[in-house]
Every structure is written in structure tokens, then in C-alpha cells.
Amino acid sequence: MRLNLSDEPVTAELLSETLRRTGNARIAIHGTSMHPTLQMGWWILLKPLTGTDLKPGQIALFRTEHNLTAHRLVWIERHAGGDTLVFRGDHNRVRERVSPGAVIARVVAVEVPGARRGLERVVTLDHDALSLFYRGTFAIYSLLRPILPAPKAPGTSIGPAGRMLRRGLAAAERVLSFLLPQHR
């Protein structure tokens, strides 16, 4: 979900400053990458949060080169040089790797428009099927990490067992995305 508020980096800085001073912000959604969790025409309510405090399954707003993007944190890659956050839209399979410093805020709720003005509803985004899945898989990985083999260098094959595990997790993601509420 890319938010083309402006091609100027100052837009992200202004939003960060607003969050720092007021503790919250509200911006409109444009795009379909987070459908059905976040839909076009809805507003997202933000709370300031650093990338280091984010947990798998949570939806965050982060900076890219020219956009602000709201996607779900699906994994945290631990490296000797620091962590890399892996985000994914609920409606697409593309993963984006960003540094924790690119995170501006956490999406805590959505404002769903009503049939008439004044009938809007605010719905919190606590625990849905995908957030529990990502939180659970990361917790299991964290427990097993000491006994798992060391990660291979980028570009090397993960082998048939690794490919099968990846396919199984991707299939689980697709099935669980059907369990997300279509309309809030």
C-alpha cells in the first residue's frame, strides 16, 4: 500500500514530526496491496513506533525512496551488522527488506467510512489470522535457531527440504489470507 503523499522526502519528515509531537496521526489509504485488511478510501490511524520495537505480524508505515508504504512485518532477519525487517502486503507476494530506521509508525486502527457522514467506525487491528501466523512462525524459529544449521550465503541453494518448507509456508499464507475479514 503505497501512499504517494509527495515525491519529496519532506513529507515523511513532516509526518514523523507530527507523530512525535502529537503521538498519533491519520492518513488516507491509496492502493490495494493490503486488501482486505486495509482498503482504498479508508483511513489508517498511526502511533509512533521505531523499527526495533516492531513485532512480526504488525502493520507498519515505513519510508521507501519516494513513497510511504504500509505493509505487514513478516520476518526479522538477524545479522551481525544489524537487523533487516521484511515486509509484505497481504494481497501481494513481494517482500520488501528495509532497515529499522525506515519505520515511521505502527498502524493501530482503521477508520471505515459509513453509509453517511458521521457513521464512520474505528476498528482496531490487533490479532488477525496472518498476524498470529507470522508471530507464531517467528517464535518457533527463535526457539529452534540455536539447533538449526547456520544460514547459507545469499545466492546458494537451500536444498529440497528448504524449498518444500518455503512452499508450505507460502501456501499457509495464502490460505490464511482468505480468513481475513473482507469487510469490517
C-alpha positions in Angstrom: 0.0 0.0 0.0 2.0 3.0 -1.3 1.0 6.4 -0.1 2.0 8.9 -2.7 1.7 11.9 -0.4 4.5 13.6 -2.2 7.7 12.7 -4.0 9.5 14.9 -1.6 11.3 13.4 1.4 10.0 16.3 3.5 6.5 14.7 3.6 7.8 11.7 5.6 9.7 14.2 7.9 6.6 16.2 8.5 4.6 13.1 9.3 7.4 11.9 11.7 7.4 15.3 13.4 3.5 15.3 13.7 3.7 11.8 15.3 6.5 12.9 17.7 4.6 16.0 18.8 1.0 14.7 19.0 1.5 10.9 19.5 -0.8 10.0 16.6 -1.7 10.7 13.0 -4.4 9.8 10.5 -3.8 9.3 6.7 -5.8 8.0 3.8 -5.2 4.7 2.1 -4.4 4.5 -1.6 -3.7 1.1 -3.2 -4.7 -2.5 -2.9 -1.6 -4.3 -1.7 -3.0 -4.7 1.8 -6.5 -5.7 0.8 -8.7 -6.8 2.6 -7.1 -5.6 5.8 -6.7 -2.1 4.5 -8.9 -0.9 1.7 -9.0 2.1 -0.6 -10.9 5.0 0.9 -10.2 4.0 4.5 -8.1 6.0 6.9 -5.3 4.5 9.0 -4.6 5.6 12.5 -0.9 5.7 13.4 1.1 5.7 16.6 4.8 6.4 16.6 7.0 3.3 16.9 10.6 2.5 16.0 11.5 -0.4 13.8 13.4 -2.1 16.6 10.1 -2.2 18.7 8.1 -3.8 15.9 7.0 -7.4 16.2 6.2 -9.9 13.3 2.5 -9.6 12.3 2.2 -5.9 13.0 1.4 -3.4 10.2 3.8 -0.5 10.0 4.3 2.6 7.9 7.8 3.0 6.5 9.7 5.1 4.0 10.9 4.0 0.7 12.8 6.2 -1.8 9.8 8.2 -2.9 6.8 6.8 -1.0 5.4 5.9 2.3 4.3 2.3 2.4 2.0 0.5 4.9 2.7 -3.3 4.9 2.9 -6.1 7.4 6.1 -7.2 9.1 6.5 -10.9 8.3 10.1 -11.6 9.4 13.2 -10.1 11.1 16.5 -11.1 9.6 19.2 -11.1 12.3 22.7 -10.2 11.0 25.9 -9.3 12.7 25.7 -5.8 11.2 22.1 -5.3 12.5 18.6 -6.4 11.8 16.7 -6.2 8.5 12.9 -6.0 8.6 11.0 -8.0 5.9 7.6 -6.6 5.0 4.8 -7.9 2.7 1.4 -6.7 1.6 -1.5 -9.0 2.5 -2.6 -9.0 -1.2 0.8 -9.5 -2.8 3.7 -11.9 -2.5 6.5 -9.3 -3.0 8.7 -8.9 0.1 10.5 -5.7 0.9 13.6 -5.5 3.1 14.1 -2.3 4.9 16.2 -1.1 7.8 14.6 -0.5 11.2 15.3 3.2 10.8 12.9 3.5 7.8 9.9 2.7 10.1 7.8 5.8 11.0 4.8 4.3 12.8 2.6 1.4 13.6 -0.9 1.1 12.1 -3.1 0.6 15.2 -6.6 1.0 13.7 -8.6 1.8 10.6 -11.5 4.2 10.1 -14.1 2.6 7.9 -16.4 5.0 6.2 -20.1 4.7 6.9 -23.1 4.9 4.6 -23.4 8.6 5.6 -21.1 11.2 7.0 -20.8 10.8 10.8 -21.4 7.0 10.7 -17.7 6.0 10.4 -16.4 3.2 12.5 -12.9 2.8 14.0 -11.7 -0.8 14.1 -8.5 -1.8 15.9 -6.0 -4.0 14.2 -5.0 -6.3 16.9 -4.8 -10.0 16.1 -6.0 -11.5 12.8 -5.1 -14.8 11.2 -2.0 -13.5 9.4 -0.6 -11.6 12.4 -0.8 -14.7 14.6 0.8 -16.9 11.9 3.8 -14.6 11.4 4.2 -14.1 15.2 4.0 -17.9 15.7 6.4 -18.9 13.0 8.9 -16.3 14.2 8.6 -17.5 17.8 9.1 -21.1 16.7 12.1 -20.1 14.6 13.6 -18.2 17.5 13.3 -21.2 19.8 14.9 -23.6 17.2 17.5 -21.1 16.0 20.3 -22.5 18.3 20.0 -26.0 16.9 19.3 -25.1 13.2 22.2 -25.1 10.7 23.8 -21.8 10.0 22.2 -19.8 7.2 23.7 -20.2 3.8 25.3 -17.4 1.9 22.9 -15.4 -0.3 22.6 -17.0 -3.8 23.2 -20.6 -2.6 20.6 -23.3 -2.9 18.5 -24.1 0.2 18.0 -27.7 -0.9 14.9 -29.7 -1.5 13.8 -29.7 2.2 14.2 -25.9 2.4 12.2 -25.4 -0.9 9.4 -27.7 0.4 9.3 -25.8 3.7 9.1 -22.5 1.8 6.3 -23.8 -0.4 4.4 -25.0 2.7 4.7 -21.6 4.4 3.7 -19.7 1.3 0.6 -22.0 0.9 -0.3 -21.3 4.6 0.0 -17.6 4.0 -2.4 -17.8 1.0 -4.9 -19.9 2.9 -4.8 -17.6 6.0 -5.3 -14.5 3.8 -8.7 -15.9 2.9 -9.6 -15.9 6.6 -9.1 -12.1 6.9 -12.3 -10.2 7.2 -13.4 -9.0 3.8 -15.5 -6.1 5.2 -15.1 -4.6 8.6 
